[in-house]
Amino acid sequence: MEIKEFIENFADQFDETDISELKPETEFKELDEWSSLIALSVIAMVDEEYDVAIKGDDIRNSTTIEDLFNAVKAKA
């Protein structure tokens, strides 16, 4: 599992946010487009792409995309 691939999959959940704005250190909850619906999409994407079940707490406890990536990686 690579962070670059994770960011690409993460970016696919957004309609208006360009992938160039997303880096490992991006604080994703600060993005204009971030919403609870996108959070649910991210949970579904992680389950589908990585066969890992994350919860809302994992998202709440993550600040950056890298934090979330590390949470997923720890459960993989």
Distance bins in CASP14 RR format, pairs under 12 A and 6 or more apart:
PFRMAT RR
TARGET T0000
AUTHOR 0000-0000-0000
RMODE 2
METHOD distances of the structure
MODEL  1
1 7 0 0 0 0 0 1 0 0 0 0 0
1 9 0 0 0 0 0 1 0 0 0 0 0
1 46 0 0 0 0 0 1 0 0 0 0 0
1 49 0 0 0 0 1 0 0 0 0 0 0
1 50 1 0 0 1 0 0 0 0 0 0 0
1 51 0 0 0 0 0 1 0 0 0 0 0
1 52 0 0 0 0 1 0 0 0 0 0 0
1 69 1 0 0 1 0 0 0 0 0 0 0
1 70 0 0 0 0 0 1 0 0 0 0 0
1 71 0 0 0 0 0 1 0 0 0 0 0
1 72 1 0 0 1 0 0 0 0 0 0 0
1 73 1 0 1 0 0 0 0 0 0 0 0
1 74 0 0 0 0 0 1 0 0 0 0 0
1 75 0 0 0 0 0 1 0 0 0 0 0
1 76 1 0 0 1 0 0 0 0 0 0 0
2 8 0 0 0 0 1 0 0 0 0 0 0
2 9 0 0 0 0 0 1 0 0 0 0 0
2 24 0 0 0 0 0 1 0 0 0 0 0
2 49 0 0 0 0 0 1 0 0 0 0 0
2 50 0 0 0 0 0 1 0 0 0 0 0
2 66 0 0 0 0 0 1 0 0 0 0 0
2 69 0 0 0 0 1 0 0 0 0 0 0
2 72 0 0 0 0 0 1 0 0 0 0 0
2 73 0 0 0 0 1 0 0 0 0 0 0
3 9 0 0 0 0 0 1 0 0 0 0 0
3 10 0 0 0 0 1 0 0 0 0 0 0
3 22 0 0 0 0 0 1 0 0 0 0 0
3 23 0 0 0 0 1 0 0 0 0 0 0
3 24 1 0 1 0 0 0 0 0 0 0 0
3 25 0 0 0 0 0 1 0 0 0 0 0
3 26 0 0 0 0 0 1 0 0 0 0 0
3 64 0 0 0 0 0 1 0 0 0 0 0
3 65 1 0 0 1 0 0 0 0 0 0 0
3 66 1 0 0 1 0 0 0 0 0 0 0
3 67 0 0 0 0 0 1 0 0 0 0 0
3 68 0 0 0 0 0 1 0 0 0 0 0
3 69 1 0 1 0 0 0 0 0 0 0 0
3 70 0 0 0 0 1 0 0 0 0 0 0
3 72 0 0 0 0 0 1 0 0 0 0 0
3 73 0 0 0 0 1 0 0 0 0 0 0
4 10 0 0 0 0 0 1 0 0 0 0 0
4 11 0 0 0 0 0 1 0 0 0 0 0
4 19 0 0 0 0 0 1 0 0 0 0 0
4 22 0 0 0 0 0 1 0 0 0 0 0
4 23 0 0 0 0 0 1 0 0 0 0 0
4 24 0 0 0 0 1 0 0 0 0 0 0
4 65 0 0 0 0 0 1 0 0 0 0 0
4 66 0 0 0 0 0 1 0 0 0 0 0
4 69 0 0 0 0 0 1 0 0 0 0 0
5 11 0 0 0 0 0 1 0 0 0 0 0
5 12 0 0 0 0 0 1 0 0 0 0 0
5 19 0 0 0 0 0 1 0 0 0 0 0
5 45 0 0 0 0 0 1 0 0 0 0 0
5 49 0 0 0 0 1 0 0 0 0 0 0
5 50 0 0 0 0 1 0 0 0 0 0 0
5 69 0 0 0 0 1 0 0 0 0 0 0
5 72 0 0 0 0 0 1 0 0 0 0 0
5 73 0 0 0 0 0 1 0 0 0 0 0
6 12 0 0 0 0 0 1 0 0 0 0 0
6 13 0 0 0 0 0 1 0 0 0 0 0
6 19 0 0 0 0 0 1 0 0 0 0 0
6 22 0 0 0 0 1 0 0 0 0 0 0
6 23 0 0 0 0 0 1 0 0 0 0 0
6 24 0 0 0 0 1 0 0 0 0 0 0
6 26 0 0 0 0 0 1 0 0 0 0 0
6 28 0 0 0 0 0 1 0 0 0 0 0
6 42 0 0 0 0 0 1 0 0 0 0 0
6 45 0 0 0 0 1 0 0 0 0 0 0
6 46 0 0 0 0 1 0 0 0 0 0 0
6 49 0 0 0 0 1 0 0 0 0 0 0
6 50 0 0 0 0 1 0 0 0 0 0 0
6 52 0 0 0 0 0 1 0 0 0 0 0
6 64 0 0 0 0 0 1 0 0 0 0 0
6 65 1 0 0 1 0 0 0 0 0 0 0
6 66 0 0 0 0 1 0 0 0 0 0 0
6 67 0 0 0 0 0 1 0 0 0 0 0
6 68 0 0 0 0 1 0 0 0 0 0 0
6 69 1 0 1 0 0 0 0 0 0 0 0
6 70 0 0 0 0 1 0 0 0 0 0 0
6 71 0 0 0 0 0 1 0 0 0 0 0
6 72 1 0 0 1 0 0 0 0 0 0 0
6 73 0 0 0 0 1 0 0 0 0 0 0
6 76 0 0 0 0 0 1 0 0 0 0 0
7 13 0 0 0 0 0 1 0 0 0 0 0
7 14 0 0 0 0 0 1 0 0 0 0 0
7 17 0 0 0 0 0 1 0 0 0 0 0
7 18 0 0 0 0 0 1 0 0 0 0 0
7 19 1 0 0 1 0 0 0 0 0 0 0
7 20 0 0 0 0 0 1 0 0 0 0 0
7 21 0 0 0 0 0 1 0 0 0 0 0
7 22 1 0 1 0 0 0 0 0 0 0 0
7 23 1 0 0 1 0 0 0 0 0 0 0
7 24 1 0 0 1 0 0 0 0 0 0 0
7 25 0 0 0 0 0 1 0 0 0 0 0
7 26 0 0 0 0 1 0 0 0 0 0 0
7 28 0 0 0 0 0 1 0 0 0 0 0
7 42 0 0 0 0 0 1 0 0 0 0 0
7 45 0 0 0 0 0 1 0 0 0 0 0
7 64 0 0 0 0 0 1 0 0 0 0 0
7 65 1 0 0 1 0 0 0 0 0 0 0
7 66 0 0 0 0 1 0 0 0 0 0 0
7 68 0 0 0 0 0 1 0 0 0 0 0
7 69 1 0 0 1 0 0 0 0 0 0 0
8 14 0 0 0 0 0 1 0 0 0 0 0
8 19 1 0 0 1 0 0 0 0 0 0 0
8 20 0 0 0 0 0 1 0 0 0 0 0
8 22 0 0 0 0 1 0 0 0 0 0 0
8 45 0 0 0 0 0 1 0 0 0 0 0
8 49 0 0 0 0 1 0 0 0 0 0 0
8 65 0 0 0 0 0 1 0 0 0 0 0
8 69 0 0 0 0 0 1 0 0 0 0 0
9 19 0 0 0 0 0 1 0 0 0 0 0
9 22 0 0 0 0 0 1 0 0 0 0 0
9 41 0 0 0 0 0 1 0 0 0 0 0
9 42 0 0 0 0 1 0 0 0 0 0 0
9 44 0 0 0 0 0 1 0 0 0 0 0
9 45 1 0 1 0 0 0 0 0 0 0 0
9 46 0 0 0 0 1 0 0 0 0 0 0
9 47 0 0 0 0 0 1 0 0 0 0 0
9 48 0 0 0 0 1 0 0 0 0 0 0
9 49 1 0 1 0 0 0 0 0 0 0 0
9 50 0 0 0 0 1 0 0 0 0 0 0
9 52 0 0 0 0 0 1 0 0 0 0 0
9 65 0 0 0 0 0 1 0 0 0 0 0
9 68 0 0 0 0 0 1 0 0 0 0 0
9 69 0 0 0 0 0 1 0 0 0 0 0
9 72 0 0 0 0 0 1 0 0 0 0 0
10 17 0 0 0 0 1 0 0 0 0 0 0
10 19 0 0 0 0 1 0 0 0 0 0 0
10 21 0 0 0 0 0 1 0 0 0 0 0
10 22 1 0 0 1 0 0 0 0 0 0 0
10 23 0 0 0 0 0 1 0 0 0 0 0
10 24 0 0 0 0 0 1 0 0 0 0 0
10 26 0 0 0 0 1 0 0 0 0 0 0
10 28 1 0 0 1 0 0 0 0 0 0 0
10 31 0 0 0 0 0 1 0 0 0 0 0
10 33 0 0 0 0 0 1 0 0 0 0 0
10 34 0 0 0 0 0 1 0 0 0 0 0
10 38 0 0 0 0 1 0 0 0 0 0 0
10 39 0 0 0 0 0 1 0 0 0 0 0
10 41 0 0 0 0 1 0 0 0 0 0 0
10 42 1 0 0 1 0 0 0 0 0 0 0
10 43 0 0 0 0 0 1 0 0 0 0 0
10 45 1 0 0 1 0 0 0 0 0 0 0
10 46 0 0 0 0 1 0 0 0 0 0 0
10 49 0 0 0 0 1 0 0 0 0 0 0
10 50 0 0 0 0 0 1 0 0 0 0 0
10 59 0 0 0 0 0 1 0 0 0 0 0
10 62 0 0 0 0 0 1 0 0 0 0 0
10 64 0 0 0 0 0 1 0 0 0 0 0
10 65 1 0 0 1 0 0 0 0 0 0 0
10 66 0 0 0 0 0 1 0 0 0 0 0
10 67 0 0 0 0 0 1 0 0 0 0 0
10 68 1 0 0 1 0 0 0 0 0 0 0
10 69 0 0 0 0 1 0 0 0 0 0 0
10 72 0 0 0 0 0 1 0 0 0 0 0
11 17 1 0 0 1 0 0 0 0 0 0 0
11 18 1 0 0 1 0 0 0 0 0 0 0
11 19 1 0 1 0 0 0 0 0 0 0 0
11 20 0 0 0 0 1 0 0 0 0 0 0
11 21 0 0 0 0 1 0 0 0 0 0 0
11 22 1 0 1 0 0 0 0 0 0 0 0
11 23 0 0 0 0 0 1 0 0 0 0 0
11 26 0 0 0 0 0 1 0 0 0 0 0
11 28 0 0 0 0 0 1 0 0 0 0 0
11 31 0 0 0 0 0 1 0 0 0 0 0
11 33 0 0 0 0 0 1 0 0 0 0 0
11 38 0 0 0 0 0 1 0 0 0 0 0
11 41 0 0 0 0 0 1 0 0 0 0 0
11 42 0 0 0 0 0 1 0 0 0 0 0
11 45 0 0 0 0 0 1 0 0 0 0 0
11 65 0 0 0 0 1 0 0 0 0 0 0
12 19 0 0 0 0 1 0 0 0 0 0 0
12 22 0 0 0 0 0 1 0 0 0 0 0
12 38 0 0 0 0 0 1 0 0 0 0 0
12 41 0 0 0 0 1 0 0 0 0 0 0
12 42 0 0 0 0 1 0 0 0 0 0 0
12 44 0 0 0 0 0 1 0 0 0 0 0
12 45 1 0 0 1 0 0 0 0 0 0 0
12 46 0 0 0 0 0 1 0 0 0 0 0
12 48 0 0 0 0 0 1 0 0 0 0 0
12 49 0 0 0 0 1 0 0 0 0 0 0
13 19 0 0 0 0 0 1 0 0 0 0 0
13 22 0 0 0 0 0 1 0 0 0 0 0
13 28 0 0 0 0 1 0 0 0 0 0 0
13 31 0 0 0 0 0 1 0 0 0 0 0
13 33 0 0 0 0 1 0 0 0 0 0 0
13 34 0 0 0 0 1 0 0 0 0 0 0
13 35 0 0 0 0 0 1 0 0 0 0 0
13 37 0 0 0 0 1 0 0 0 0 0 0
13 38 1 0 1 0 0 0 0 0 0 0 0
13 39 0 0 0 0 1 0 0 0 0 0 0
13 40 0 0 0 0 1 0 0 0 0 0 0
13 41 1 0 1 0 0 0 0 0 0 0 0
13 42 1 0 1 0 0 0 0 0 0 0 0
13 43 0 0 0 0 1 0 0 0 0 0 0
13 44 0 0 0 0 1 0 0 0 0 0 0
13 45 1 0 0 1 0 0 0 0 0 0 0
13 46 0 0 0 0 0 1 0 0 0 0 0
13 48 0 0 0 0 0 1 0 0 0 0 0
13 49 0 0 0 0 0 1 0 0 0 0 0
13 59 0 0 0 0 0 1 0 0 0 0 0
13 65 0 0 0 0 0 1 0 0 0 0 0
13 68 0 0 0 0 0 1 0 0 0 0 0
14 20 0 0 0 0 0 1 0 0 0 0 0
14 21 0 0 0 0 1 0 0 0 0 0 0
14 22 0 0 0 0 1 0 0 0 0 0 0
14 26 0 0 0 0 0 1 0 0 0 0 0
14 28 0 0 0 0 1 0 0 0 0 0 0
14 31 1 0 0 1 0 0 0 0 0 0 0
14 32 0 0 0 0 1 0 0 0 0 0 0
14 33 1 0 1 0 0 0 0 0 0 0 0
14 34 0 0 0 0 1 0 0 0 0 0 0
14 35 0 0 0 0 1 0 0 0 0 0 0
14 37 0 0 0 0 0 1 0 0 0 0 0
14 38 1 0 0 1 0 0 0 0 0 0 0
14 39 0 0 0 0 0 1 0 0 0 0 0
14 41 0 0 0 0 1 0 0 0 0 0 0
14 42 0 0 0 0 1 0 0 0 0 0 0
14 45 0 0 0 0 0 1 0 0 0 0 0
14 65 0 0 0 0 0 1 0 0 0 0 0
15 31 0 0 0 0 0 1 0 0 0 0 0
15 32 0 0 0 0 0 1 0 0 0 0 0
15 33 1 0 0 1 0 0 0 0 0 0 0
15 34 0 0 0 0 0 1 0 0 0 0 0
15 35 0 0 0 0 0 1 0 0 0 0 0
15 37 0 0 0 0 0 1 0 0 0 0 0
15 38 0 0 0 0 1 0 0 0 0 0 0
15 41 0 0 0 0 0 1 0 0 0 0 0
16 31 0 0 0 0 1 0 0 0 0 0 0
16 32 1 0 0 1 0 0 0 0 0 0 0
16 33 1 0 1 0 0 0 0 0 0 0 0
16 34 0 0 0 0 0 1 0 0 0 0 0
16 35 0 0 0 0 0 1 0 0 0 0 0
16 38 0 0 0 0 0 1 0 0 0 0 0
17 26 0 0 0 0 1 0 0 0 0 0 0
17 28 0 0 0 0 1 0 0 0 0 0 0
17 30 0 0 0 0 0 1 0 0 0 0 0
17 31 1 0 1 0 0 0 0 0 0 0 0
17 32 1 0 0 1 0 0 0 0 0 0 0
17 33 1 0 1 0 0 0 0 0 0 0 0
17 34 0 0 0 0 1 0 0 0 0 0 0
17 35 0 0 0 0 0 1 0 0 0 0 0
17 38 0 0 0 0 1 0 0 0 0 0 0
17 65 0 0 0 0 0 1 0 0 0 0 0
18 26 0 0 0 0 0 1 0 0 0 0 0
18 31 0 0 0 0 0 1 0 0 0 0 0
18 32 0 0 0 0 0 1 0 0 0 0 0
18 33 0 0 0 0 0 1 0 0 0 0 0
19 26 0 0 0 0 0 1 0 0 0 0 0
19 65 0 0 0 0 0 1 0 0 0 0 0
20 26 0 0 0 0 0 1 0 0 0 0 0
21 27 0 0 0 0 0 1 0 0 0 0 0
21 28 0 0 0 0 0 1 0 0 0 0 0
21 30 0 0 0 0 0 1 0 0 0 0 0
21 31 1 0 0 1 0 0 0 0 0 0 0
21 32 0 0 0 0 1 0 0 0 0 0 0
21 33 0 0 0 0 1 0 0 0 0 0 0
21 34 0 0 0 0 0 1 0 0 0 0 0
21 65 0 0 0 0 0 1 0 0 0 0 0
22 28 1 0 0 1 0 0 0 0 0 0 0
22 30 0 0 0 0 0 1 0 0 0 0 0
22 31 0 0 0 0 1 0 0 0 0 0 0
22 33 0 0 0 0 0 1 0 0 0 0 0
22 34 0 0 0 0 0 1 0 0 0 0 0
22 64 0 0 0 0 0 1 0 0 0 0 0
22 65 1 0 0 1 0 0 0 0 0 0 0
22 66 0 0 0 0 0 1 0 0 0 0 0
22 68 0 0 0 0 0 1 0 0 0 0 0
22 69 0 0 0 0 0 1 0 0 0 0 0
23 31 0 0 0 0 0 1 0 0 0 0 0
23 64 0 0 0 0 1 0 0 0 0 0 0
23 65 1 0 0 1 0 0 0 0 0 0 0
23 66 0 0 0 0 1 0 0 0 0 0 0
23 69 0 0 0 0 0 1 0 0 0 0 0
24 62 0 0 0 0 0 1 0 0 0 0 0
24 63 0 0 0 0 0 1 0 0 0 0 0
24 64 1 0 0 1 0 0 0 0 0 0 0
24 65 1 0 1 0 0 0 0 0 0 0 0
24 66 1 1 0 0 0 0 0 0 0 0 0
24 67 0 0 0 0 1 0 0 0 0 0 0
24 68 0 0 0 0 1 0 0 0 0 0 0
24 69 1 0 0 1 0 0 0 0 0 0 0
24 70 0 0 0 0 1 0 0 0 0 0 0
25 63 0 0 0 0 1 0 0 0 0 0 0
25 64 1 0 1 0 0 0 0 0 0 0 0
25 65 1 0 0 1 0 0 0 0 0 0 0
25 66 1 0 0 1 0 0 0 0 0 0 0
25 67 0 0 0 0 1 0 0 0 0 0 0
25 68 0 0 0 0 0 1 0 0 0 0 0
25 69 0 0 0 0 0 1 0 0 0 0 0
26 34 0 0 0 0 0 1 0 0 0 0 0
26 62 0 0 0 0 0 1 0 0 0 0 0
26 63 0 0 0 0 1 0 0 0 0 0 0
26 64 1 0 0 1 0 0 0 0 0 0 0
26 65 1 0 1 0 0 0 0 0 0 0 0
26 66 0 0 0 0 1 0 0 0 0 0 0
26 67 0 0 0 0 0 1 0 0 0 0 0
26 68 0 0 0 0 0 1 0 0 0 0 0
26 69 0 0 0 0 0 1 0 0 0 0 0
27 34 0 0 0 0 1 0 0 0 0 0 0
27 62 0 0 0 0 1 0 0 0 0 0 0
27 63 1 0 1 0 0 0 0 0 0 0 0
27 64 1 0 1 0 0 0 0 0 0 0 0
27 65 0 0 0 0 1 0 0 0 0 0 0
27 66 0 0 0 0 0 1 0 0 0 0 0
27 67 0 0 0 0 1 0 0 0 0 0 0
27 68 0 0 0 0 0 1 0 0 0 0 0
28 34 1 0 0 1 0 0 0 0 0 0 0
28 35 0 0 0 0 0 1 0 0 0 0 0
28 38 0 0 0 0 1 0 0 0 0 0 0
28 39 0 0 0 0 1 0 0 0 0 0 0
28 42 0 0 0 0 1 0 0 0 0 0 0
28 59 0 0 0 0 1 0 0 0 0 0 0
28 60 0 0 0 0 0 1 0 0 0 0 0
28 62 1 0 0 1 0 0 0 0 0 0 0
28 63 0 0 0 0 1 0 0 0 0 0 0
28 64 1 0 0 1 0 0 0 0 0 0 0
28 65 1 0 1 0 0 0 0 0 0 0 0
28 66 0 0 0 0 1 0 0 0 0 0 0
28 67 0 0 0 0 1 0 0 0 0 0 0
28 68 1 0 0 1 0 0 0 0 0 0 0
28 69 0 0 0 0 0 1 0 0 0 0 0
29 35 0 0 0 0 1 0 0 0 0 0 0
29 36 0 0 0 0 0 1 0 0 0 0 0
29 38 0 0 0 0 1 0 0 0 0 0 0
29 39 0 0 0 0 1 0 0 0 0 0 0
29 42 0 0 0 0 0 1 0 0 0 0 0
29 59 0 0 0 0 1 0 0 0 0 0 0
29 60 0 0 0 0 1 0 0 0 0 0 0
29 61 0 0 0 0 0 1 0 0 0 0 0
29 62 0 0 0 0 1 0 0 0 0 0 0
29 63 1 0 0 1 0 0 0 0 0 0 0
29 64 0 0 0 0 1 0 0 0 0 0 0
29 65 0 0 0 0 0 1 0 0 0 0 0
29 67 0 0 0 0 0 1 0 0 0 0 0
29 68 0 0 0 0 0 1 0 0 0 0 0
30 63 0 0 0 0 1 0 0 0 0 0 0
30 64 0 0 0 0 1 0 0 0 0 0 0
30 65 0 0 0 0 0 1 0 0 0 0 0
31 38 0 0 0 0 1 0 0 0 0 0 0
31 39 0 0 0 0 0 1 0 0 0 0 0
31 42 0 0 0 0 0 1 0 0 0 0 0
31 64 0 0 0 0 0 1 0 0 0 0 0
31 65 0 0 0 0 0 1 0 0 0 0 0
32 38 0 0 0 0 0 1 0 0 0 0 0
33 39 0 0 0 0 0 1 0 0 0 0 0
33 41 0 0 0 0 0 1 0 0 0 0 0
34 40 0 0 0 0 0 1 0 0 0 0 0
34 41 0 0 0 0 0 1 0 0 0 0 0
34 42 0 0 0 0 1 0 0 0 0 0 0
34 59 0 0 0 0 0 1 0 0 0 0 0
34 62 0 0 0 0 0 1 0 0 0 0 0
34 65 0 0 0 0 0 1 0 0 0 0 0
34 68 0 0 0 0 0 1 0 0 0 0 0
35 41 0 0 0 0 1 0 0 0 0 0 0
35 42 0 0 0 0 0 1 0 0 0 0 0
35 59 0 0 0 0 0 1 0 0 0 0 0
36 42 0 0 0 0 0 1 0 0 0 0 0
36 43 0 0 0 0 0 1 0 0 0 0 0
36 56 0 0 0 0 1 0 0 0 0 0 0
36 59 0 0 0 0 1 0 0 0 0 0 0
36 60 0 0 0 0 0 1 0 0 0 0 0
37 43 0 0 0 0 0 1 0 0 0 0 0
37 44 0 0 0 0 0 1 0 0 0 0 0
38 44 0 0 0 0 0 1 0 0 0 0 0
38 45 0 0 0 0 1 0 0 0 0 0 0
38 59 0 0 0 0 1 0 0 0 0 0 0
39 45 0 0 0 0 0 1 0 0 0 0 0
39 46 0 0 0 0 0 1 0 0 0 0 0
39 54 0 0 0 0 0 1 0 0 0 0 0
39 55 0 0 0 0 0 1 0 0 0 0 0
39 56 1 0 0 1 0 0 0 0 0 0 0
39 57 0 0 0 0 0 1 0 0 0 0 0
39 58 0 0 0 0 0 1 0 0 0 0 0
39 59 1 0 1 0 0 0 0 0 0 0 0
39 60 0 0 0 0 1 0 0 0 0 0 0
39 62 0 0 0 0 0 1 0 0 0 0 0
39 68 0 0 0 0 0 1 0 0 0 0 0
40 46 0 0 0 0 0 1 0 0 0 0 0
40 47 0 0 0 0 0 1 0 0 0 0 0
40 54 0 0 0 0 0 1 0 0 0 0 0
40 55 0 0 0 0 0 1 0 0 0 0 0
40 56 0 0 0 0 1 0 0 0 0 0 0
40 59 0 0 0 0 1 0 0 0 0 0 0
41 47 0 0 0 0 0 1 0 0 0 0 0
41 48 0 0 0 0 0 1 0 0 0 0 0
41 49 0 0 0 0 0 1 0 0 0 0 0
41 59 0 0 0 0 0 1 0 0 0 0 0
42 48 0 0 0 0 0 1 0 0 0 0 0
42 49 0 0 0 0 0 1 0 0 0 0 0
42 50 0 0 0 0 0 1 0 0 0 0 0
42 52 0 0 0 0 0 1 0 0 0 0 0
42 54 0 0 0 0 1 0 0 0 0 0 0
42 55 0 0 0 0 0 1 0 0 0 0 0
42 56 0 0 0 0 1 0 0 0 0 0 0
42 58 0 0 0 0 1 0 0 0 0 0 0
42 59 1 0 0 1 0 0 0 0 0 0 0
42 62 0 0 0 0 1 0 0 0 0 0 0
42 65 0 0 0 0 1 0 0 0 0 0 0
42 68 1 0 0 1 0 0 0 0 0 0 0
42 69 0 0 0 0 0 1 0 0 0 0 0
42 71 0 0 0 0 0 1 0 0 0 0 0
42 72 0 0 0 0 1 0 0 0 0 0 0
43 49 0 0 0 0 0 1 0 0 0 0 0
43 50 0 0 0 0 0 1 0 0 0 0 0
43 52 0 0 0 0 1 0 0 0 0 0 0
43 53 0 0 0 0 1 0 0 0 0 0 0
43 54 1 0 1 0 0 0 0 0 0 0 0
43 55 1 0 0 1 0 0 0 0 0 0 0
43 56 1 0 0 1 0 0 0 0 0 0 0
43 57 0 0 0 0 0 1 0 0 0 0 0
43 58 0 0 0 0 1 0 0 0 0 0 0
43 59 1 0 0 1 0 0 0 0 0 0 0
43 60 0 0 0 0 0 1 0 0 0 0 0
43 62 0 0 0 0 0 1 0 0 0 0 0
43 68 0 0 0 0 0 1 0 0 0 0 0
43 71 0 0 0 0 0 1 0 0 0 0 0
43 72 0 0 0 0 0 1 0 0 0 0 0
44 50 0 0 0 0 0 1 0 0 0 0 0
44 52 0 0 0 0 0 1 0 0 0 0 0
44 53 0 0 0 0 0 1 0 0 0 0 0
44 54 0 0 0 0 0 1 0 0 0 0 0
45 51 0 0 0 0 0 1 0 0 0 0 0
45 52 0 0 0 0 0 1 0 0 0 0 0
45 54 0 0 0 0 1 0 0 0 0 0 0
45 59 0 0 0 0 0 1 0 0 0 0 0
45 68 0 0 0 0 0 1 0 0 0 0 0
45 72 0 0 0 0 1 0 0 0 0 0 0
46 52 1 0 1 0 0 0 0 0 0 0 0
46 53 1 0 0 1 0 0 0 0 0 0 0
46 54 1 0 1 0 0 0 0 0 0 0 0
46 55 0 0 0 0 0 1 0 0 0 0 0
46 56 0 0 0 0 0 1 0 0 0 0 0
46 58 0 0 0 0 1 0 0 0 0 0 0
46 59 0 0 0 0 1 0 0 0 0 0 0
46 62 0 0 0 0 0 1 0 0 0 0 0
46 68 0 0 0 0 1 0 0 0 0 0 0
46 69 0 0 0 0 1 0 0 0 0 0 0
46 71 0 0 0 0 1 0 0 0 0 0 0
46 72 1 0 1 0 0 0 0 0 0 0 0
46 73 0 0 0 0 0 1 0 0 0 0 0
46 75 0 0 0 0 1 0 0 0 0 0 0
46 76 0 0 0 0 1 0 0 0 0 0 0
47 53 1 0 1 0 0 0 0 0 0 0 0
47 54 1 0 0 1 0 0 0 0 0 0 0
47 55 0 0 0 0 0 1 0 0 0 0 0
47 58 0 0 0 0 0 1 0 0 0 0 0
47 72 0 0 0 0 1 0 0 0 0 0 0
47 75 0 0 0 0 0 1 0 0 0 0 0
47 76 0 0 0 0 0 1 0 0 0 0 0
48 54 0 0 0 0 0 1 0 0 0 0 0
49 69 0 0 0 0 0 1 0 0 0 0 0
49 72 0 0 0 0 1 0 0 0 0 0 0
49 76 0 0 0 0 0 1 0 0 0 0 0
50 68 0 0 0 0 0 1 0 0 0 0 0
50 69 0 0 0 0 1 0 0 0 0 0 0
50 71 0 0 0 0 0 1 0 0 0 0 0
50 72 1 0 1 0 0 0 0 0 0 0 0
50 73 0 0 0 0 1 0 0 0 0 0 0
50 74 0 0 0 0 0 1 0 0 0 0 0
50 75 0 0 0 0 1 0 0 0 0 0 0
50 76 1 0 1 0 0 0 0 0 0 0 0
51 72 0 0 0 0 0 1 0 0 0 0 0
51 75 0 0 0 0 1 0 0 0 0 0 0
51 76 1 0 0 1 0 0 0 0 0 0 0
52 58 0 0 0 0 1 0 0 0 0 0 0
52 68 0 0 0 0 0 1 0 0 0 0 0
52 69 0 0 0 0 0 1 0 0 0 0 0
52 70 0 0 0 0 0 1 0 0 0 0 0
52 71 0 0 0 0 1 0 0 0 0 0 0
52 72 1 0 1 0 0 0 0 0 0 0 0
52 73 0 0 0 0 1 0 0 0 0 0 0
52 74 0 0 0 0 1 0 0 0 0 0 0
52 75 1 0 1 0 0 0 0 0 0 0 0
52 76 1 0 1 0 0 0 0 0 0 0 0
53 71 0 0 0 0 0 1 0 0 0 0 0
53 72 0 0 0 0 1 0 0 0 0 0 0
53 75 1 0 0 1 0 0 0 0 0 0 0
53 76 0 0 0 0 0 1 0 0 0 0 0
54 60 0 0 0 0 0 1 0 0 0 0 0
54 61 0 0 0 0 0 1 0 0 0 0 0
54 62 0 0 0 0 1 0 0 0 0 0 0
54 67 0 0 0 0 0 1 0 0 0 0 0
54 68 1 0 0 1 0 0 0 0 0 0 0
54 69 0 0 0 0 0 1 0 0 0 0 0
54 70 0 0 0 0 0 1 0 0 0 0 0
54 71 1 0 0 1 0 0 0 0 0 0 0
54 72 1 0 0 1 0 0 0 0 0 0 0
54 73 0 0 0 0 0 1 0 0 0 0 0
54 74 0 0 0 0 0 1 0 0 0 0 0
54 75 1 0 0 1 0 0 0 0 0 0 0
54 76 0 0 0 0 0 1 0 0 0 0 0
55 61 0 0 0 0 1 0 0 0 0 0 0
55 62 0 0 0 0 0 1 0 0 0 0 0
55 68 0 0 0 0 0 1 0 0 0 0 0
55 71 0 0 0 0 1 0 0 0 0 0 0
55 72 0 0 0 0 0 1 0 0 0 0 0
55 75 0 0 0 0 0 1 0 0 0 0 0
56 62 0 0 0 0 1 0 0 0 0 0 0
56 68 0 0 0 0 0 1 0 0 0 0 0
56 71 0 0 0 0 0 1 0 0 0 0 0
57 68 0 0 0 0 0 1 0 0 0 0 0
57 71 0 0 0 0 1 0 0 0 0 0 0
58 67 0 0 0 0 1 0 0 0 0 0 0
58 68 1 0 0 1 0 0 0 0 0 0 0
58 69 0 0 0 0 0 1 0 0 0 0 0
58 70 0 0 0 0 0 1 0 0 0 0 0
58 71 1 0 1 0 0 0 0 0 0 0 0
58 72 1 0 0 1 0 0 0 0 0 0 0
58 73 0 0 0 0 0 1 0 0 0 0 0
58 74 0 0 0 0 1 0 0 0 0 0 0
58 75 0 0 0 0 1 0 0 0 0 0 0
59 65 0 0 0 0 0 1 0 0 0 0 0
59 67 0 0 0 0 1 0 0 0 0 0 0
59 68 1 0 0 1 0 0 0 0 0 0 0
59 69 0 0 0 0 0 1 0 0 0 0 0
59 71 0 0 0 0 1 0 0 0 0 0 0
59 72 0 0 0 0 0 1 0 0 0 0 0
60 67 0 0 0 0 0 1 0 0 0 0 0
60 68 0 0 0 0 0 1 0 0 0 0 0
60 71 0 0 0 0 0 1 0 0 0 0 0
61 67 1 0 0 1 0 0 0 0 0 0 0
61 68 0 0 0 0 1 0 0 0 0 0 0
61 70 0 0 0 0 0 1 0 0 0 0 0
61 71 1 0 0 1 0 0 0 0 0 0 0
61 74 0 0 0 0 0 1 0 0 0 0 0
62 68 1 0 1 0 0 0 0 0 0 0 0
62 69 0 0 0 0 1 0 0 0 0 0 0
62 70 0 0 0 0 1 0 0 0 0 0 0
62 71 1 0 1 0 0 0 0 0 0 0 0
62 72 0 0 0 0 1 0 0 0 0 0 0
62 73 0 0 0 0 0 1 0 0 0 0 0
62 74 0 0 0 0 0 1 0 0 0 0 0
63 69 0 0 0 0 0 1 0 0 0 0 0
63 70 0 0 0 0 0 1 0 0 0 0 0
63 71 0 0 0 0 0 1 0 0 0 0 0
64 70 0 0 0 0 1 0 0 0 0 0 0
64 71 0 0 0 0 0 1 0 0 0 0 0
65 71 0 0 0 0 0 1 0 0 0 0 0
65 72 0 0 0 0 0 1 0 0 0 0 0
66 72 0 0 0 0 0 1 0 0 0 0 0
66 73 0 0 0 0 1 0 0 0 0 0 0
67 73 0 0 0 0 0 1 0 0 0 0 0
67 74 0 0 0 0 0 1 0 0 0 0 0
68 74 0 0 0 0 0 1 0 0 0 0 0
68 75 0 0 0 0 0 1 0 0 0 0 0
69 75 0 0 0 0 0 1 0 0 0 0 0
69 76 0 0 0 0 0 1 0 0 0 0 0
70 76 0 0 0 0 0 1 0 0 0 0 0
END
